[in-house]
């Protein structure tokens, strides 16, 4: 059994990230998969230090009978070899124990490219292996959000500043929504985000107006795109719209972890339209992003109905995100305590040798993950490593 040393993370005075110690991971609950090459040792690592591809098939792995681990992935071609693929994997935590998962090649983490097993080099993100992360805050700015709007904006700014100071290569975007998107800024710095949330064209903004209107160098383009996005949807409150708007219109970086934090005090209201429903977005974002939820209301008074009035945090449950419930005025909001911090810092660089790095070739990636009382499978189709 391998002894896995989890490195204690150094953090700033303002931000306590995740501290983990030495632990001997026990994967005895797994059957001995024929996927793993019993004769492999670290000395067998080939190009870029990546192990050669093992024999075996998906059928040799234990079944995924729980399916409650939902990491996000982002792909890019590596620099050490023309055939090397790098994957940033985040959201690796056990929803039963609340503890981070350490992926170990050949023991609890397996990857197949186009149905073929791949040898994997797994490296934890640290100061020498910096994670790229693109974070988008989607904010319900309907009238009922008035009591918490200023607290949310202040919390977002503090959180962005702390993450930026933590050493991550990170950018921030924001989308305001009430029915259609009605405000946005494309990826910027914590300083740029703060300016957007506090003023518009030199005029101070407060309350729900903080996320109404457009900022940044492409403000006009975003406003034009928003005018035809989800047309005729009315004034339903639906974070799916804000998330999809950012997904389709923001300039995401290749290889960057994609993280959303959605703020609302209402149900997800797709108005019976499938393409704006929770299930649709879950399928769309599976394996591509983590969606985190901050809900600022009492949950007991709602009548939850699929495809009409849906639980907002279900977007987090299906994408490996985290959930926080705060008071109606969000006075207790402290984003730095959200498990999203651990989700980002417990991230890993996965490297393997692809069968075809051509930019006009599309792959299907399948990943299997196992932990005590938890497991998960994600399938990402139509992956082009160049975009």
PyMOL commands that set and color helices and strands:
alter all, ss='L'
color gray80, all
select helices_A, chain A and resi 42-44+47-49+58-60+143-165+190-198+207-211+219-227+239-249+274-276+278-285+299-301+314-317+335-337+340-345
alter helices_A, ss='H'
color red, helices_A
select strands_A, chain A and resi 4-5+22-23+72-77+84-90+109-113+116-117+121-124+132-140+169-177+181-188+199-200+203-204+213-215+257-264+290-295+323-325+348-353+363-371+374-383
alter strands_A, ss='S'
color yellow, strands_A
deselect
rebuild
show_as cartoon
